[in-house]
Amino acid sequence: MNADKNTALLEILSYKRKRVEQLKESESVSDLHKKIISAPPIRDFLKAVYQPGRLRLIAELKKASPSAGMLRDPYRIPEDARSYEQGGAHALSILTEEKYFLGEVHHLREAKESVRLPILRKDFIIDPYQVYESRAYGADAILLIIGLLNDKTLAELFQLTHNLGMNALVEIHDTEELGRALRLGANIIGINSRNLRDLSVNRDVFRQLIPLIPKDKFIVAESGIRTKEDMDALKQAGANAALVGESLLRQPDLMAATKRLIAS
């Protein structure tokens, strides 16, 4: 990770490393393998969110975030997941980080049992243990944030994800990270307009990076997406899907808000 990452992000990563080591002691990789054997079949994340000429919605569930504070209270995974599905979302993103986003890994299973949509695990995934854990608890895809990983670890996590049958959404923020994603062979690339250093959102990041991405890649827009007009602009720019959380989660009626966002 670059030395200029902000203190808050360094704190999150320090906590995450310690947390992963604690989890290994309470539930071993061998234990996770046993759960994987009996886990529900993988749902095809890429197939669900890919339709040429259309912009698909990955709707996110998270209780809170460092930048936005509390987003949804009470936080009801089954009910909210079903509302997204009924509103027309094509996949779900579940935030599972415990301390700063108030998530839990078992939220993956709760969502998987509540809807027919594929489930993306969104977390700070830095260790192979978390990839096994994701599959064991029902994830169909995981987020890999390039800016947090060196090339060796990134390649290891990416390969393991595919070996377990899941898709990897590889997240980038600038041209250097895009180059790493392309060398990795990533076919699903997320452009996050949120700066990890100061948490600010700059939607010019998406417009600057998307022309540099080969046409055979599946492109997901992340952060700062609030309105149907935002969605239309992303479609025109060439996005294949949009990952939206905060603007939906602040609405009392998730189903209605989802329908408004994706109305054609």
C-alpha positions in Angstrom: 0.0 0.0 0.0 1.2 3.5 -0.8 2.7 5.5 2.0 0.3 8.4 1.5 -2.8 6.4 2.3 -4.7 8.2 5.0 -4.6 7.3 8.7 -8.1 6.0 8.7 -7.5 3.5 6.0 -4.2 2.3 7.7 -6.2 1.8 10.9 -8.9 -0.2 9.1 -6.2 -2.4 7.4 -4.3 -2.9 10.7 -7.6 -4.0 12.4 -8.4 -6.3 9.5 -5.1 -8.1 9.6 -5.5 -8.7 13.4 -9.1 -9.8 12.8 -8.2 -12.3 10.2 -5.7 -13.9 12.5 -8.3 -14.2 15.2 -10.8 -15.8 12.8 -8.2 -18.4 11.8 -8.0 -19.5 15.4 -11.8 -19.7 15.9 -12.6 -21.3 12.5 -9.8 -22.9 10.6 -9.4 -23.2 6.8 -10.2 -26.9 7.3 -13.5 -25.9 8.9 -14.3 -23.6 6.0 -13.6 -26.4 3.5 -16.3 -28.5 5.3 -18.7 -25.6 5.0 -17.9 -25.1 1.3 -18.8 -28.7 0.6 -22.3 -28.1 1.8 -22.6 -24.5 0.7 -25.3 -23.5 -1.8 -24.3 -23.6 -5.5 -22.6 -20.6 -7.0 -24.8 -18.2 -8.8 -23.3 -16.7 -12.0 -22.6 -13.1 -11.0 -21.3 -12.0 -14.4 -24.3 -13.5 -16.3 -26.7 -11.8 -14.0 -25.3 -8.3 -14.5 -24.3 -8.5 -18.2 -26.8 -7.5 -20.9 -25.4 -5.7 -23.9 -26.8 -2.2 -24.3 -28.3 -2.1 -20.8 -26.9 -0.8 -17.5 -27.5 -3.3 -14.7 -27.8 -2.5 -11.0 -25.7 -4.0 -8.2 -27.6 -2.8 -5.1 -25.6 -2.6 -1.9 -26.6 -3.4 1.7 -24.5 -1.9 4.5 -25.5 -0.6 7.8 -22.9 2.2 8.1 -19.7 3.7 6.7 -16.9 5.9 7.9 -17.8 8.6 5.4 -21.6 8.6 5.8 -22.2 7.3 9.4 -25.3 5.2 10.1 -27.2 4.5 6.9 -29.9 2.0 8.0 -31.3 1.4 11.4 -33.0 -1.0 11.9 -30.9 -3.0 9.4 -32.8 -6.1 8.2 -30.9 -8.2 5.7 -33.7 -10.5 4.5 -36.3 -7.8 4.2 -34.0 -5.3 2.5 -32.5 -7.9 0.2 -36.0 -8.9 -1.0 -37.0 -5.2 -1.5 -34.0 -4.8 -3.8 -34.9 -7.9 -5.7 -38.5 -6.9 -6.1 -37.4 -3.4 -7.2 -35.4 -4.9 -10.1 -31.8 -5.1 -8.9 -29.7 -7.6 -10.8 -27.2 -8.5 -8.0 -26.6 -7.6 -4.4 -23.4 -6.3 -2.7 -23.1 -7.1 1.0 -20.7 -5.1 3.2 -19.3 -7.5 5.7 -16.6 -5.4 7.5 -17.4 -5.5 11.2 -15.9 -2.6 13.1 -16.2 0.4 10.7 -19.2 -0.7 8.5 -21.0 -2.8 11.2 -21.3 -5.8 8.9 -21.0 -9.5 9.6 -19.9 -12.4 7.3 -23.1 -14.3 8.1 -25.0 -11.5 6.4 -23.9 -13.2 3.1 -25.8 -16.3 4.1 -28.9 -14.4 5.2 -29.0 -12.6 1.9 -28.4 -15.7 -0.1 -31.2 -17.5 1.6 -33.6 -14.6 1.0 -33.3 -13.9 -2.7 -32.4 -15.5 -6.0 -29.8 -12.9 -6.9 -26.0 -13.5 -6.9 -24.2 -12.1 -3.9 -21.0 -10.0 -4.0 -19.0 -9.8 -0.8 -17.6 -6.3 -0.3 -14.8 -6.1 2.3 -11.1 -5.4 2.7 -10.0 -8.8 1.4 -6.2 -9.2 2.0 -5.7 -12.9 2.9 -6.6 -16.2 1.2 -8.5 -17.1 4.4 -11.2 -14.5 3.5 -11.6 -16.0 0.1 -12.4 -19.4 1.5 -14.6 -17.7 4.1 -16.5 -15.9 1.4 -17.3 -19.1 -0.5 -18.2 -20.9 2.7 -20.7 -18.3 3.7 -22.5 -18.0 0.4 -20.7 -15.3 -1.7 -20.8 -15.7 -5.5 -18.3 -13.0 -6.1 -15.8 -10.9 -4.1 -14.3 -7.4 -4.3 -10.5 -7.2 -4.7 -9.2 -3.6 -4.1 -6.0 -3.3 -6.1 -4.7 -0.3 -4.1 -4.5 -2.4 -1.0 -2.6 -5.4 -2.4 0.8 -6.1 -3.9 1.0 -8.0 -7.2 1.9 -11.3 -5.6 -1.0 -11.3 -3.1 -3.4 -9.9 -5.7 -2.6 -12.7 -8.1 -3.0 -15.3 -5.4 -6.4 -14.0 -4.3 -7.6 -13.6 -7.8 -6.6 -17.2 -8.8 -8.1 -18.7 -5.6 -11.4 -16.8 -6.2 -11.7 -18.4 -9.6 -10.6 -21.8 -8.4 -13.5 -21.7 -6.0 -15.9 -20.9 -8.8 -16.5 -17.2 -7.8 -16.1 -14.0 -9.8 -13.7 -11.2 -8.8 -14.7 -7.6 -9.1 -11.3 -5.9 -9.3 -11.5 -2.3 -8.2 -9.3 0.5 -9.5 -8.9 4.2 -8.9 -6.3 5.4 -11.4 -4.3 4.5 -14.5 -1.5 2.7 -12.6 -4.1 0.4 -11.0 -5.8 -0.1 -14.3 -2.5 -1.3 -15.8 -2.2 -3.8 -12.9 -5.8 -5.0 -13.4 -5.2 -5.7 -17.1 -1.9 -7.5 -16.5 -3.7 -9.6 -13.9 -6.3 -10.6 -16.5 -9.3 -9.2 -14.7 -12.4 -9.4 -16.8 -14.7 -7.5 -14.3 -13.2 -4.1 -13.5 -14.8 -1.6 -11.0 -13.9 2.0 -11.3 -14.4 3.6 -7.9 -14.8 7.4 -8.0 -14.2 7.5 -4.2 -10.7 8.4 -3.2 -9.4 5.9 -0.6 -7.1 8.6 0.9 -9.7 11.2 1.8 -13.0 9.5 1.0 -14.0 12.3 -1.4 -15.9 11.5 -4.6 -14.8 12.7 -8.1 -16.9 11.3 -10.9 -14.4 12.6 -13.4 -12.3 9.6 -12.4 -14.8 7.3 -14.2 -14.9 9.4 -17.4 -11.1 9.6 -17.5 -10.5 5.8 -17.0 -13.2 4.2 -19.0 -11.8 5.1 -22.5 -8.6 3.3 -21.5 -10.3 -0.1 -20.8 -10.5 -2.7 -23.6 -14.0 -3.2 -24.9 -14.1 -6.9 -23.9 -14.0 -6.0 -20.2 -17.1 -5.7 -18.0 -17.0 -2.3 -16.3 -18.7 -1.5 -13.1 -19.2 2.2 -11.9 -18.9 2.7 -8.1 -19.6 5.6 -5.8 -21.5 8.9 -6.2 -24.4 7.5 -8.1 -27.7 8.9 -6.9 -30.2 9.5 -9.6 -31.6 8.1 -12.8 -29.8 10.8 -14.6 -26.5 9.6 -13.1 -27.4 6.1 -14.4 -28.2 7.4 -17.9 -24.8 9.2 -18.0 -22.9 6.1 -16.9 -24.7 4.0 -19.6 -23.8 6.6 -22.3 -20.2 6.6 -21.1 -20.0 2.8 -21.5 -20.6 1.3 -18.1 -22.1 -2.1 -17.9 -23.3 -2.0 -14.3 -23.5 0.5 -11.4 -22.9 -0.4 -7.8 -25.2 1.8 -5.6 -25.6 1.8 -1.9 -25.9 5.0 0.1 -28.4 6.9 -2.0 -30.7 3.8 -1.9 -30.2 2.9 1.7 -31.3 6.4 2.9 -34.7 5.8 1.3 -37.5 4.4 3.5 -38.9 2.3 0.6 -36.0 0.4 -0.9 -38.2 -1.3 -3.6 -39.7 2.0 -4.8 -36.3 3.7 -4.8 -34.7 0.9 -6.8 -37.5 1.0 -9.4 -37.0 4.8 -9.8 -33.2 4.4 -10.2 -33.4 1.8 -13.0 -36.5 3.1 -14.7 -35.9 3.1 -18.5 
